[in-house]
């Protein structure tokens, strides 16, 4: 039994946080004597032998953090990895990157690989690591029993899991309401994923319409099935909707590449942007500057989120109590594709 016990099991039995158990193991004086005795008694009863590699910033720390990312060719994820790695290095940490793809077995395999390398923590970059089906998230719970898990732009309530995210729901709702308030009523919403973040954005768009007493119509909520690199595919996708008779004077998108495709559709059909059609992107990436006019886009504060994530990570490894959830507000950066 002793080999199966984890710091998570000890915290449950003692009725205290994982951080408190960790402080006891590291000999921190910042623990009440009664609590310390309770934790130590349970450790002795269970025969728990802590992994020397997971003792925070003690002598046995590997000073290495694992990073999991589905696809490093994705502009958003690549930028996130850059910011995270840069901040880790500034704090004296090395990083090991694993690109998992989007399949669950591959994610589990990569997480176990990093844990076998005795990393001090694992960062999961992107909302795709948390699934709607609870069973599919069991690997995250199991990983968090060994080391702190940091989630970027995902929300998951679990001991030893720390989330840093943008309020994608409100950011998309606010941008959509800006269009509605400007008198634009037929708004096409383009999205490309049903991850946690993707669904929050879609719900934000829907709520904006409902609060303006506009009925939700399925034909105005379109999921593009192609890859993020297929901008011509987005153009053709929107063009097909247009040729089939769908009328719209605004397009809100869940990612900038979709907005670029929408812009290319407008140019191909000689539709004046922003006077006849207004377009909003998401992520405020370099793509927002790659069209004429430049595209208005929601800035989800990626750099700020990455800085905060690493700050939370370092604090956690230093045995400090850190917030398990930090939420940033997005901001619409207005450019030439809108005139509101």
N, C-alpha and C positions, 0 to 999 in steps of 0.2 A: 504493500500500500504506500509506503513512504516514497517510492520512486514516482508514484502517480500524483502526489500532492503538489499543488502549485500555490503561489502567493495569493491567488484568487480564492482558493479553497480556505486558506487560513483567514483571510479577511471576512469571508462569509461566516465561518464558525465563530470568530471573535466579535462579529457585529461592528467592525470598524472598516475604514477605507483601505484600499490597497496602499495608498501613500503612507498611512499610519503604520501598517505592517512593515513597509519598506524602511521607514524611519527607525523602527525597533531593530530591524536586522542590521542597519548601518550604525547603531549605537548613538543615534541622535538624542540630544538632551531635551528636545522639543516634544516630549511625550509625557503624559501624566503617569506617575509611578503605577497607579492602579491599572491603567490601560496597558502599560508595558508588561506587567506581571501576567495579565490576562492573555496577551498575545504569546508571550514566552511559554506559558503553561500549555497552550494549545499546540504550539510548535513541538514541545517536548512530547506531549501525548501522541501526536501524529507521527513522530519521527521524521519531521520535515527537514530536509537538507537543502538550503537555498543554493541556487546556481551562482557561483562566484562571479560569473560574467555579467550578471544582471543586477549588480549592486550599485546602480547609479554612478556617481562620479568618484567612487572609491578607487583603490589601487588596481582593481581588477576590471575596470571599465575598458572596453575595447575602443572607445572613442570613435565608433563607427555606427552610422545610421543607414538602414536599408530603405530604399525608395522603390515603390511599386507604381508602375505607370502602364496603362493599357497600350498606348501607341505614341511613341516619342516623335513621330512625324506630324502629329497633330499640333498646329501652331500654339494653341492655348496650353496644352499639356507641356510642350517643349519649353515655353516661356516660364511656366510654373517650376519645372525642374531646374531651370537656370537660376531663378530667384532663390529657391530652397537650397540648392547646392552652394551657392555663393554665401548665404547666411550661415549655413552649417560650417563652412570653412572658416569664416570670420570668428566662429565660436570654438575653433579647434577640433572640429569633427570632420572625419572622412565620410564619404557616402558610397554605397554600392547600389547601382541601378539595375532593376529587372523589368523588362518589358513583357507584360503578361498576355497581351491580346485581350479579348473580351470573353473568353470561355472560363467558366468557373473552375474546372479541374486544373487549368493552367495557373490561375490565380493562387489556388491552394498550394500547388507544387512550388511556385516561386516564393510564397510566404514561408513555407517550410524550409526552403533552401536558405533564405536569409536568416531564419532563426537558428539553423544549424551552424551558421557562421558566427553565432554569438553576438549579433548586433545589439546595441543598447536600446534601439527603438526601431519601429517601422513606420514610414510615412506612405499613405495611400493617396495618390494624386488623382483627383477626379471623382465625380459622384457615381460613376459606373461600378465602383467597388461595393456599393450597398444596393441590394436587390429588394424588390417588393415582397418576395417570398422569404419568410423568416428563416426557413431551413437553409437557404442559400447563404445566409450571413453567419452560420455557425463557425466557419473557419476564422472569421474576424474575432469572435468571442474567444475561441481557443487560443488564437495568437496573443490576445490581450491578457491572457492568464500568465504569459511569460514575460512580455515587455510592453511598455506603453505603445499604443497604436494611435497615430495622428492621421486624421482624415481631412483632406482639403476639399472644400465645397461639397461635403456630404454631411448628413445628420444621422447619427446612430447613438441611441441611448444604451450604454454598456459600461460597466466598470473598466477603468484603465484605457478608455477610448476618449480621445479629445478631438473635438470638431471645430474647424475654422471655416466659415462659409459666408457667402453673400446671400442677402434676401432676394433671391431671383424672382420670387412671387411678386413682391411689392414693386421691384424695379420694372418688371414687364407690365404690371398693372398701371403704374404711373405713366410709362411711355405711351401705352395704349390710350389712356385717358387724355393725354396731351393731344393726340390725334382727334379723339372724339370731341373735345372742347373746341378744336379748331374747325369743327363742322364736317369732319371726314367720317362718314357713317359706314361705308362698305369697306371694311378692313379685312384683308387676307392675312391669316397667321400661318407662317411657314416654320416648321420645325423638323428636326431630323433624328430625335432620340426620345425614348421614354425612360431615361434614367431619373433618379431623384430630382436632379436639377432641371431636366427637361420637362418633367411633369409639373414642377412648381411654376415654371415659366408659362406653360400652357394654362394652368389654373389662374394665374395672374391675368392673362389676356381675357379669359372667360369671365372673370369677376368684374373686370372693367366694363365689359359689355352689359352684364346683368345690372350693375349699379346705374347704368344709363338707360335701362329698360329696353335694351336691344336684344332680341332673341338670338340664342346660339344656333348657328346653322352649320351643319357638318361640312358642307362644301367650302366654307370659309376657314376651315382648320385643316391644313394639308401637311402630311408628313412626307418629306422627300426621302425616297428609299436608297438613294445613291451615296457614294462616298463624299468625304469633305473636299476631295480634290477635283470632283466633277462639277466645276462651276458651269460649264456648258450644259450639263445635264439639268442643273437647276433652271437655267434660262429656258430650256425646252419644256421642262415640267410646268413652269408658270405660263409659258406660251400656249401649251395645250389647254390649260384651264381657261385662258382668255379666249382662245378660238372656239372653245365649246360653249361660250356664252356667259362665263362668270365675269361680272363687272365689279371692279374694285378701284378705289381712289387712294387707298393706303395699304402698305404692306409692313407688317411687324414680323421680325424674324428672331429665331433663337440663337443664331450665330452669324457672324459677319460674312462668311462665305455664301450663305443663302441670300444675304442682302446684295452682294456683288452679282450673283446670278440674276436676281430681280432687276437690278440696274441694267444688266446686259439685255434682259428681255425688253425693258422700256426703250433702250436705244434701238434695238432691232425693229421695234414697232413704231418708232418715232413718237413716243409718248414723252411729253415734257415733264421732267423731274426738276423741281418739286411742284410746278404749277398744276399739273394734271394728275400726278401720282407722287405720293410721299412715302419714303422708305426709311425704316429704322433697323439697324443691325444690333448685334450683341457681342460683347467682349472688348469693344474698343481696341481691336488689334490693328496691326499695320495694314490689313486689308481695307480698313475703312478709308484709307488714303489712296487706294488704288483704283479710283474711278473719278470721273468728272461729271457732276460735282462729287466732292467727298461725301461719305456717308455718315449721317447721324447714328451714333451707336451708344449702347449702354455700357458704361465702364463698371465692371464688377470688382474693381479694386484688387486685382490679382496680386500686385506687388505687396500691398499692405497686408493682404491675407497671408502671404508666404512669410513675411517678416514676423507676423503675430504667431503663426504656426510654430516657427523655430523658437520663438521666445517662450511659448508654452512648453515646448519639448524640453528646452534647457532647464526651465523652472521645475518641471516634473522630475527630471533626472537628478536635480539638485535637492530633491525631497521637499520642495515647496508645494503648498496647496495652490493649484492653478485652476482656472475656470475650465469646465469640461466642454463649454460651447461658447464660441465668440462669433457674433454675427455682424457683418458689415452691410451698410446700405449702398446700393448701386446708384449711379448717377448718369443721367442722359447727357451725353456730350453732343451738342447740336452743331450740325454742319450743313452743307448745301443741299442734302437730299430731303430736307424738311424746311418749312417756312413758318412753323408755329413757335 
